[in-house]
């Protein structure tokens, strides 16, 4: 009796390439990658954006995940999907990078763009509603995680190390109750504070009047509106995790930084304390350090100095400077 030889195949590098080719072989999956270029979404949000069922979207995300084109991040009880970074030194890395480069040249269908805007609007409305309801308790709520006294000295150390000219200007996005404005007023010739919450801006106005800050201008506006503002230093203290689309916000605000100036961000590092959503109105549970650096680079900024502060309650704060080239 002849023994038949049945060839066996083991998994090799071709499997990585095959998974990439399979993942990129569907128009919907390519559009999902396009939508995730500067944002992260949950499966229900993506299902809404592309008008498909949750189970169908879950399948597509599984295929993209198996190809390592998307990565997941847990935000409390929710899971958000974002694009994974290509590792060009690994098998399939060059193909991964080339696929994303081609995807970024695509234009999302108008309907999908409108639904993305609606998702962002819902996120922003949730944040505005929180601050409208909690304005009188703002400081107590903020102190649950990290109040200004816990990072003020670190931010000021970075500001002072930048050695701005005497006529330099500053723009603070989301000043809250205005407690940081006296420090900025001492260091800059002119300071503008921008907030989309009338209740919070009223608190900042009272503080400015009490301290006689004549070189501070308060404006009620959304930081992502079409207003054209410029400053030598744009500052966001514990604001980005309240923003509906943080990567887009960084790109937008980078355009407000004058050549040679800096974007200075104080933010929470990524954490898993989901109670911060309801107690403090947080949309995002902090950010990875590499995530902020990647968004800044995409916005044309160079990474500068960084400081990290560990807090007794288990949170960690990152103070980051990103410079706009001359």
Long-range contacts (C-beta under 8 A, 24 or more apart in sequence): 13-91, 13-92, 16-90, 16-91, 16-92, 17-91, 17-92, 17-95, 19-66, 19-67, 19-68, 19-92, 20-67, 20-69, 20-92, 20-95, 20-96, 20-99, 22-63, 22-67, 23-63, 23-64, 23-66, 23-67, 23-69, 24-67, 24-69, 24-99, 26-60, 26-63, 28-52, 28-60, 29-60, 29-63, 29-64, 30-103, 30-106, 31-106, 31-108, 31-109, 31-112, 32-60, 32-61, 32-64, 32-70, 33-64, 33-69, 33-70, 33-83, 33-99, 33-100, 33-103, 34-103, 34-104, 34-106, 34-108, 35-108, 35-112, 35-116, 36-70, 36-81, 36-82, 36-83, 37-83, 37-103, 37-104, 38-245, 38-247, 38-248, 38-251, 38-295, 38-298, 39-82, 39-116, 39-245, 39-247, 39-248, 40-73, 40-80, 40-81, 40-82, 41-80, 41-81, 41-119, 42-78, 42-79, 42-80, 42-81, 43-79, 43-81, 45-119, 46-81, 48-115, 48-119, 49-112, 49-115, 49-116, 49-119, 50-112, 50-115, 51-111, 51-115, 68-92, 68-96, 69-96, 69-99, 69-100, 73-270, 74-272, 75-274, 75-277, 75-284, 75-285, 76-272, 76-274, 76-277, 76-285, 77-274, 85-294, 119-244, 120-244, 120-245, 121-244, 122-244, 123-244, 123-245, 123-283, 124-196, 124-222, 124-243, 124-244, 126-281, 126-283, 127-242, 127-243, 127-244, 127-281, 127-283, 128-196, 128-197, 130-281, 131-197, 131-199, 131-200, 131-281, 132-197, 132-198, 132-199, 134-281, 135-197, 135-199, 135-200, 135-202, 135-203, 138-176, 138-177, 138-200, 138-203, 139-177, 141-279, 141-280, 141-281, 142-176, 142-238, 142-280, 144-276, 144-279, 144-280, 145-268, 145-273, 145-276, 145-280, 145-313, 145-315, 146-238, 146-268, 146-311, 146-315, 146-317, 148-179, 148-180, 148-237, 150-309, 150-311, 150-317, 151-237, 151-266, 151-309, 151-317, 151-319, 152-180, 152-183, 154-266, 154-307, 154-309, 154-317, 154-319, 155-180, 155-235, 155-237, 155-264, 155-266, 155-319, 156-183, 157-307, 158-264, 158-305, 158-307, 158-319, 158-321, 159-183, 159-187, 159-233, 159-264, 160-187, 161-305, 162-233, 162-262, 162-321, 164-188, 164-232, 164-233, 165-232, 168-232, 168-233, 168-261, 169-230, 169-231, 169-232, 169-233, 170-231, 170-232, 170-233, 170-234, 170-235, 171-229, 171-231, 171-233, 171-234, 171-235, 171-256, 172-234, 172-235, 172-236, 172-237, 173-223, 173-234, 173-235, 173-236, 173-239, 173-253, 174-200, 174-223, 174-236, 174-237, 174-239, 174-242, 175-200, 175-201, 175-204, 175-218, 176-200, 176-203, 176-204, 176-237, 176-238, 177-203, 177-204, 177-207, 178-203, 178-204, 178-205, 178-206, 178-207, 178-208, 179-207, 180-235, 180-237, 181-207, 181-208, 181-211, 181-213, 181-216, 182-207, 182-211, 182-213, 184-216, 184-235, 185-211, 185-213, 185-215, 185-216, 188-215, 188-232, 188-233, 189-215, 190-215, 190-217, 191-215, 191-216, 191-217, 192-216, 192-217, 192-218, 192-219, 192-229, 192-231, 193-217, 193-218, 193-219, 194-219, 194-221, 194-223, 194-229, 195-219, 195-220, 195-221, 196-220, 196-221, 196-222, 196-223, 223-249, 223-252, 223-253, 224-248, 224-249, 224-252, 228-256, 229-256, 230-256, 230-257, 230-258, 231-256, 231-257, 231-258, 231-261, 232-257, 232-258, 232-260, 232-261, 232-262, 233-257, 233-261, 233-262, 233-263, 233-264, 234-261, 234-262, 234-263, 234-264, 235-264, 235-265, 236-263, 236-264, 236-265, 236-266, 236-267, 237-266, 238-266, 238-267, 238-268, 240-265, 240-267, 240-284, 240-287, 241-267, 241-268, 241-282, 241-283, 241-284, 241-285, 241-286, 241-287, 242-281, 242-282, 242-283, 243-283, 243-284, 244-283, 246-284, 246-287, 246-295, 247-295, 247-298, 250-292, 250-295, 250-296, 250-299, 251-295, 251-298, 251-299, 253-299, 254-296, 254-299, 254-300, 254-301, 254-322, 254-324, 255-299, 257-301, 257-324, 258-324, 259-324, 259-325, 259-326, 260-323, 260-324, 260-325, 260-326, 261-323, 261-324, 262-304, 262-321, 262-322, 262-323, 262-324, 263-296, 263-301, 263-321, 263-322, 263-323, 263-324, 264-319, 264-320, 264-321, 264-322, 265-292, 265-318, 265-319, 265-320, 265-322, 266-317, 266-318, 266-319, 266-320, 267-292, 267-317, 267-318, 267-320, 268-315, 268-316, 268-317, 268-318, 269-308, 269-315, 269-316, 269-317, 269-318, 271-314, 271-315, 271-316, 273-314, 273-315, 286-315, 287-318, 289-318, 289-320, 292-318, 292-320, 293-320, 296-320, 296-322, 300-324, 300-325
